[in-house]
Amino acid sequence: MSIHGLPVYRAFLSYSHVDEKSAVKLHRWLETYRVPRRLVGVDTARGAVPKRLSPIFRDRAELPAASSLDQEVRNALSRSDALIVLCSPAARASRWVDAEIRLFRELHPGRPVIAALIDGEPADSFPRALLEIGPDGVAQEPIAADFRADHDGPRLARLKIVAGLTGVALDRIIQRDAQRQLQRVIGVTLFSLLLVLFMAAMLIFVARARSETERQRQQAEGLIEFMLTDLREKLEGVGRLDVLQTVNKRAMAYYADQPDLTALPNASLERRARILQAMGEDDLKQGHEADAMAAFEQAYAVTRTLLSSQPRDPERLFAHAQSEFWLGYVDYMRDRLQAALPRFRAYRGLAQQLVALQPRNGKYWRELSYAQGNLCTIALESHAADLESCRAALTTMQRVQQMAPHDPAIAADLANRHAWMADALKAQGRNAEALEERMHQGEILQGLIRQDPKNASFMQDWMLARYSLSQLLHAMGETLRAEALRAEARRDVDKLVASDPANSDWRSWQKKLARPFASKGE
């Protein structure tokens, strides 16, 4: 696009020379960013959404050496649809950045100015011209994107800039971008796994060289490790059990092709046990208890053998702790509390060994809180109202959050511990204290959903929290509040079931929420 043969820029990037490294990085990202296909051509207040955001003018990179700086800047600003200002203490001190902002607003009063905060606090980093009072007496507040790690972070901040340049609502940009990333991850992962397995088979057929076989095994298991960690976490966030099961089956297919499982290294056997545990977890969510139990028992046999050979190895302890938990959890789901209790106690014992071996490891403290929480749950189900184990689970998880205060998964776990504490207090008739714990739980979950409104796990936790809170309020005689919360929870569980009808947990809760309150509580 051009005016009289001259280029028209999507944006002018203004910054201090001190911040040139950040400017180059942002400029390169914007110039190469491809707008999600479903958004291209959509009409907005900024016009039709383009496929790309280029060109972006970066004055210190694109001005010819022999040109007049003032004239070239004026020409570029006059042909720019938006202004992006990299804000930092250096930018605030730069008279050139200030002058560029004033000149842009003078030339284009109605066009967007986007403030990208890369360093410092706003009061110390926003150039004065950015916040000046306009001719109408109102402060000209810019669109803000905060690149700092403890605020928006680079990814969200860049997407905010895209939203400002295109006129598309930020939530739509985030949703479409996340969908695109997820599709890429799934496609690349499955393609890579098939490619690796095919290459492994071909290489073994052509030459049985041991070194080549080992290299292929490491490649395949590196991919499997990714599938068990990053990919699984992303898929759980969108609540797709069908895709999770496909991933599990692909991973197990690798081990099914191995001629002798006993010849695999210990790390490979442990990874296979983790896949079995993941498969069992997904089977449980679909209501296939027999299949889940078979997977957990296979995993247990492996992790017990590995632990017996290295009884003080933290990774072996951790793996076997998961086996103890899942076998106990199946008994718990079958209402066999006395059978689940020794499993959960063994799980706690292994977690205590882990924190004793590595007292600064937040992952192991988190496992201890899980184990304490399981014993709390058994006590509640047995009507024992064991405040001690419930309080221990809450206190331990609070310690974990202090180690990682910005981890949303840990925040969700902490909310869950407040819920158990509320149930224990309610069982003792201390409803007012129980209500306070429920309020703590709700505050945490609502904060998580504000940060990640599409996360199915957080939506499920918030739905369950409102169900329990409605029960408590009903018992306290606050019928109207209880009914309102129950209605909200029903709407959310309906959305969850619609997103994944195969999830038996959600269908079960849908039925439970459809029932009216019992006359004396449920």
C-alpha positions in Angstrom: 0.0 0.0 0.0 1.3 3.5 -0.8 0.4 7.1 -1.2 1.7 8.7 -4.4 4.3 6.0 -4.6 5.4 6.3 -1.0 4.9 3.4 1.5 2.1 3.6 4.1 3.0 2.0 7.4 0.8 0.0 9.7 2.6 1.7 12.6 5.6 3.9 13.5 7.8 2.4 16.3 9.1 5.1 18.6 11.8 4.2 21.2 15.0 5.4 22.8 18.3 4.2 21.4 19.0 2.6 24.8 16.1 0.2 24.1 17.1 -0.7 20.5 17.5 -4.4 21.3 13.9 -4.6 22.4 12.7 -2.5 19.5 14.5 -4.8 17.0 12.9 -7.9 18.6 9.4 -6.4 18.6 9.8 -5.0 15.1 10.9 -8.4 13.7 7.9 -10.2 15.5 5.3 -7.7 14.2 6.7 -7.8 10.6 6.6 -11.7 10.5 3.3 -12.2 12.5 0.5 -13.7 10.5 -3.0 -12.8 11.5 -5.1 -15.9 12.3 -6.8 -17.0 9.1 -10.4 -16.7 10.5 -9.8 -13.0 11.4 -8.4 -11.9 8.0 -10.9 -9.7 6.2 -13.1 -9.0 9.2 -14.4 -5.4 9.2 -13.4 -3.4 12.2 -13.2 0.3 13.1 -9.6 0.1 11.8 -10.8 -1.3 8.4 -10.5 -4.8 7.0 -8.1 -7.0 9.0 -5.0 -7.7 6.9 -3.0 -11.0 6.6 0.1 -9.3 7.9 1.0 -6.2 9.9 3.9 -5.1 7.8 5.4 -2.7 7.1 6.3 -1.3 10.5 8.5 1.8 10.4 11.5 1.8 12.8 13.2 5.1 12.3 16.7 4.3 13.4 16.8 1.3 11.1 15.1 2.8 8.0 16.3 6.4 7.8 18.9 7.0 5.1 22.2 8.3 6.5 22.2 11.4 4.4 18.6 12.4 5.2 17.3 15.1 7.5 16.1 13.3 10.6 13.2 15.7 11.3 11.9 15.6 7.8 12.1 11.9 7.5 10.4 11.3 10.8 7.6 13.7 9.8 7.1 12.0 6.5 7.1 8.5 8.1 4.7 9.6 10.9 2.4 11.2 8.3 2.1 7.9 6.5 1.6 5.7 9.7 -1.8 4.3 10.7 -0.7 4.0 14.4 2.1 4.8 16.8 3.8 2.2 19.1 5.9 3.7 21.9 8.4 1.5 23.7 8.1 2.9 27.3 11.0 2.8 29.7 12.9 5.2 31.9 15.2 5.9 28.9 12.2 6.6 26.7 10.8 9.0 29.3 14.1 10.9 29.3 14.2 11.0 25.5 13.2 14.3 23.9 13.0 12.6 20.5 10.4 10.1 21.7 8.4 12.9 23.3 8.6 14.9 20.0 7.5 11.9 17.9 4.4 11.4 20.1 3.4 15.0 19.9 4.0 15.1 16.1 1.9 12.0 15.5 -1.0 13.3 17.6 -0.8 16.6 15.8 -0.9 14.8 12.4 -3.5 12.1 13.3 -5.6 13.1 16.3 -7.9 10.1 15.9 -5.4 7.3 15.3 -4.3 4.9 18.0 -1.3 5.3 20.2 -0.1 2.0 21.8 2.2 2.2 24.9 4.4 -0.9 25.2 5.9 -0.9 28.7 9.2 -2.8 28.6 10.9 -1.6 31.8 10.2 0.3 35.0 6.9 1.5 36.5 4.4 3.5 34.3 5.0 6.7 36.3 8.8 6.5 35.6 8.6 5.1 32.1 5.7 6.7 30.2 6.9 9.8 28.2 5.2 13.0 29.3 3.6 13.6 25.9 1.9 10.2 26.1 -0.3 11.4 29.0 -0.9 15.0 28.0 -4.4 16.5 28.2 -6.1 16.7 24.8 -7.8 19.7 23.3 -11.1 18.5 24.8 -9.6 18.6 28.3 -9.4 14.8 28.6 -6.2 12.9 29.2 -5.3 11.0 26.0 -4.9 7.6 27.6 -3.0 5.2 25.3 -3.7 1.5 24.6 -1.3 -0.3 27.1 0.7 -3.5 26.6 2.8 -4.5 29.6 5.8 -6.7 28.6 7.0 -7.2 32.2 7.0 -10.9 33.3 4.9 -10.3 36.4 2.2 -8.4 34.4 1.0 -9.2 30.8 4.2 -10.9 29.8 5.7 -10.8 26.3 3.1 -13.0 24.6 0.0 -11.3 25.9 1.5 -7.9 25.4 2.3 -8.6 21.7 -1.2 -9.8 21.2 -2.5 -6.6 22.8 -0.5 -4.6 20.2 -2.0 -6.8 17.4 -5.5 -6.0 18.8 -4.7 -2.3 18.8 -3.4 -2.3 15.2 -6.2 -4.4 13.7 -9.2 -3.2 15.8 -10.1 -6.8 16.7 -11.2 -7.4 20.3 -8.3 -8.8 22.4 -10.2 -11.9 23.5 -10.8 -12.9 19.9 -7.2 -12.4 19.1 -6.2 -14.6 22.1 -8.7 -17.3 21.3 -7.8 -17.6 17.6 -4.1 -17.4 18.3 -4.4 -20.2 21.0 -6.4 -22.3 18.6 -3.8 -21.9 16.0 -1.0 -22.8 18.4 -2.8 -25.8 19.7 -3.5 -27.1 16.2 0.2 -26.7 15.3 1.3 -28.5 18.5 -1.0 -31.4 17.9 -0.2 -31.6 14.2 3.5 -31.3 14.6 3.6 -33.7 17.5 1.6 -36.5 15.9 3.5 -36.0 12.6 6.8 -36.0 14.3 6.0 -39.1 16.3 5.0 -41.0 13.2 8.1 -39.8 11.4 10.4 -40.8 14.3 8.8 -44.3 14.6 9.0 -44.8 10.8 12.6 -43.7 10.7 13.4 -46.0 13.6 11.8 -49.0 11.9 13.7 -48.2 8.6 17.0 -47.7 10.3 16.7 -51.0 12.3 15.7 -52.8 9.1 18.7 -51.4 7.2 21.3 -51.6 9.9 21.0 -53.1 13.4 23.7 -50.7 14.6 23.2 -50.3 18.4 24.2 -46.7 18.5 21.7 -45.8 15.8 18.9 -47.6 17.6 19.8 -45.8 20.9 19.7 -42.5 19.1 16.2 -43.2 17.7 15.0 -44.3 21.1 16.1 -41.1 22.7 14.4 -39.0 20.0 11.1 -40.9 20.4 11.1 -40.7 24.2 12.0 -37.0 24.1 8.9 -36.5 22.1 6.9 -38.7 24.5 8.2 -36.6 27.4 6.9 -33.5 25.7 3.5 -35.3 25.2 3.4 -36.2 28.9 4.2 -32.7 30.1 3.6 -29.5 28.0 1.2 -31.0 25.4 -0.9 -32.8 28.1 -1.1 -29.6 30.2 -2.4 -27.6 27.2 -5.0 -30.3 26.3 -6.2 -30.6 29.8 -6.8 -26.8 29.8 -9.2 -27.1 26.9 -11.0 -30.1 28.3 -10.6 -32.6 25.4 -10.4 -36.1 26.7 -10.7 -37.6 23.1 -7.4 -35.9 22.0 -5.7 -36.8 25.3 -6.5 -40.4 24.7 -5.2 -40.3 21.2 -1.9 -38.8 22.5 -1.7 -41.6 25.1 -2.3 -44.4 22.6 0.4 -42.9 20.2 2.9 -43.0 23.1 2.0 -46.5 24.1 2.3 -47.7 20.5 6.0 -46.8 20.8 6.5 -49.2 23.7 4.4 -51.9 22.1 6.9 -51.9 19.2 9.8 -52.7 21.5 10.9 -56.3 21.2 11.8 -56.7 24.9 10.5 -54.2 27.5 12.8 -55.7 30.2 15.8 -54.5 28.2 14.7 -50.9 28.3 16.6 -48.5 30.6 15.0 -47.6 33.9 14.1 -44.1 32.7 12.2 -45.6 29.8 10.3 -48.0 32.1 9.4 -45.1 34.4 8.1 -43.0 31.4 6.0 -46.0 30.3 4.5 -46.2 33.8 3.6 -42.5 33.6 1.8 -43.1 30.4 -0.1 -45.9 32.0 -1.1 -43.5 34.9 -2.2 -40.9 32.4 -4.3 -43.4 30.5 -5.8 -44.6 33.7 -6.7 -41.0 34.7 -8.4 -40.4 31.4 -10.3 -43.7 31.6 -11.6 -42.7 35.1 -12.9 -39.4 33.7 -14.8 -41.4 31.1 -16.2 -43.8 33.7 -14.2 -46.8 32.6 -13.1 -47.9 36.1 -12.0 -51.4 35.1 -9.7 -50.1 32.4 -8.3 -47.5 34.7 -7.6 -50.1 37.4 -5.7 -52.3 34.9 -3.5 -49.4 33.8 -2.8 -48.3 37.4 -1.8 -51.9 38.4 0.6 -52.2 35.5 2.2 -48.9 36.5 2.4 -49.9 40.1 4.3 -53.1 39.3 6.9 -51.0 37.4 7.4 -48.2 39.9 7.6 -50.6 42.9 10.4 -52.6 41.1 12.3 -49.4 40.2 12.0 -48.1 43.8 13.2 -51.3 45.3 16.5 -51.0 43.3 17.0 -47.3 44.3 14.9 -46.7 47.5 16.3 -43.2 48.1 16.1 -41.8 44.6 13.7 -38.9 44.5 12.4 -39.7 41.0 11.7 -43.3 41.9 10.0 -42.2 45.1 7.9 -39.7 43.2 6.8 -42.2 40.5 5.8 -44.8 43.1 3.9 -42.2 45.1 1.7 -41.6 42.0 1.0 -45.3 41.8 -0.1 -45.5 45.4 -2.3 -42.5 45.0 -4.1 -43.7 41.9 -4.8 -47.2 43.3 -6.1 -45.5 46.4 -8.2 -43.1 44.4 -10.0 -45.9 42.5 -11.0 -47.4 45.9 -12.1 -44.0 47.0 -14.2 -43.6 43.9 -15.8 -47.0 44.7 -16.6 -45.8 48.2 -14.2 -48.3 49.6 -12.7 -45.9 52.1 -11.0 -48.4 54.3 -9.2 -49.9 51.3 -8.2 -46.4 50.1 -6.8 -45.3 53.5 -3.6 -47.4 53.6 -2.8 -46.4 50.0 -3.2 -42.7 50.9 -1.1 -43.2 54.0 1.6 -44.8 51.9 1.4 -41.9 49.5 1.9 -39.5 52.3 4.8 -41.4 53.6 6.5 -41.3 50.3 5.8 -37.6 50.0 7.4 -37.0 53.4 10.5 -38.8 52.3 10.7 -36.6 49.3 10.6 -33.3 51.2 13.1 -34.7 53.7 15.5 -35.5 50.9 14.9 -32.1 49.1 13.3 -29.6 51.5 13.5 -26.7 48.9 11.7 -28.6 46.2 8.3 -27.0 45.8 7.1 -30.0 43.6 7.6 -32.4 46.5 6.0 -30.1 49.0 3.0 -29.9 46.7 2.8 -33.7 46.7 2.8 -33.7 50.5 -0.1 -31.3 50.5 -2.0 -33.6 48.0 -1.4 -36.6 50.3 -2.5 -34.7 53.4 -5.6 -33.5 51.5 -6.5 -37.1 50.6 -6.5 -38.1 54.2 -8.6 -35.0 55.0 -11.1 -36.2 52.3 -11.2 -39.7 53.8 -11.9 -38.3 57.2 -14.7 -36.1 55.8 -16.3 -39.0 53.9 -16.1 -41.0 57.1 -17.8 -38.1 59.0 -14.7 -37.8 61.2 -14.2 -34.1 60.5 -10.4 -34.4 60.9 -9.5 -30.7 61.1 -5.8 -31.5 61.7 -5.2 -33.2 58.4 -7.3 -30.6 56.5 -5.4 -27.8 58.1 -2.1 -29.5 57.4 -3.0 -29.7 53.7 -3.9 -26.0 53.6 -0.8 -24.9 55.5 1.5 -27.0 53.2 -0.1 -25.6 50.0 0.3 -22.1 51.3 4.0 -22.8 51.7 4.1 -24.1 48.1 2.4 -20.9 46.9 5.1 -18.8 48.6 7.7 -20.7 46.6 5.8 -20.0 43.3 3.4 -17.1 43.9 2.4 -16.7 40.2 1.7 -20.4 39.3 -2.0 -20.7 38.4 -2.1 -24.4 39.0 -0.8 -24.0 42.5 -3.3 -21.3 43.1 -6.0 -23.7 42.0 -4.7 -26.3 44.4 -4.7 -23.7 47.3 -8.4 -23.0 46.5 -9.1 -26.7 46.7 -7.5 -26.8 50.2 -9.7 -24.0 51.4 -12.7 -26.0 50.2 -11.6 -29.0 52.3 -11.1 -26.9 55.3 -14.6 -25.4 54.8 -16.1 -28.9 54.7 -14.3 -29.9 57.8 -15.5 -26.8 59.7 -19.1 -27.4 58.4 -19.0 -31.0 59.7 -18.3 -29.5 63.1 -21.2 -27.1 62.8 -18.9 -24.1 62.5 -20.7 -22.7 59.4 -19.6 -19.1 59.7 -15.9 -20.2 59.6 -16.7 -22.6 56.8 -18.3 -19.7 54.8 -15.1 -17.7 55.2 -13.0 -20.5 53.8 -15.4 -20.8 50.9 -15.0 -17.1 50.2 -11.2 -17.5 50.1 -11.7 -20.4 47.6 -14.0 -18.3 45.4 -11.7 -15.3 45.3 -8.8 -17.4 44.1 -10.8 -19.2 41.4 -12.4 -16.0 40.1 -9.0 -14.5 39.8 -7.7 -17.5 37.8 -10.7 -17.4 35.5 -10.1 -13.7 34.8 -6.6 -14.6 33.8 -7.6 -17.6 31.7 -11.3 -17.5 30.9 -11.2 -20.5 28.6 -9.5 -22.9 31.0 -11.9 -25.9 31.5 -10.2 -27.0 34.7 -10.7 -23.6 36.3 -14.3 -23.5 35.1 -14.9 -26.9 36.6 -13.4 -25.9 40.0 -15.5 -22.7 40.1 -18.7 -24.7 39.2 -18.0 -27.2 42.0 -17.2 -24.3 44.5 -20.5 -22.7 43.8 -22.3 -26.0 44.3 -20.7 -26.5 47.7 -21.2 -22.8 48.6 -24.9 -23.1 47.8 -25.2 -26.1 50.0 -23.6 -24.2 52.9 -25.7 -21.1 52.4 -28.9 -23.3 52.2 -27.9 -24.9 55.5 -27.5 -21.4 57.0 -31.0 -20.4 55.8 -29.8 -18.1 53.0 -32.1 -19.7 50.4 -32.1 -17.0 47.8 -28.3 -16.7 47.6 -28.1 -20.5 47.5 -30.5 -20.8 44.6 -28.7 -18.1 42.6 -25.3 -19.8 43.0 -26.9 -23.1 42.1 -28.3 -21.6 38.9 -24.9 -20.1 37.9 -23.2 -23.5 38.5 -25.9 -25.2 36.3 -25.2 -22.9 33.5 -21.5 -23.5 33.6 -21.7 -27.3 33.9 -24.0 -27.2 30.8 -21.2 -25.4 28.9 -18.6 -27.9 30.0 -20.7 -30.9 29.0 -21.4 -29.3 25.6 -17.6 -28.8 25.1 -16.8 -32.4 25.9 -19.8 -34.8 26.1 -17.5 -37.8 26.8 -16.5 -36.4 30.2 -18.5 -38.6 32.7 -17.5 -36.4 35.7 -19.2 -33.4 34.1 -22.3 -35.3 33.2 -22.5 -36.6 36.7 -22.3 -33.1 38.1 -24.9 -31.9 35.6 -27.4 -34.4 37.0 -26.5 -33.5 40.6 -27.0 -29.8 40.0 -30.3 -30.4 38.4 -31.7 -31.8 41.6 -33.5 -29.4 44.0 -32.2 -28.7 47.5 -33.3 -31.3 50.1 -35.4 -30.0 52.9 -32.5 -30.3 55.4 -29.5 -30.1 53.2 -27.9 -32.7 51.1 
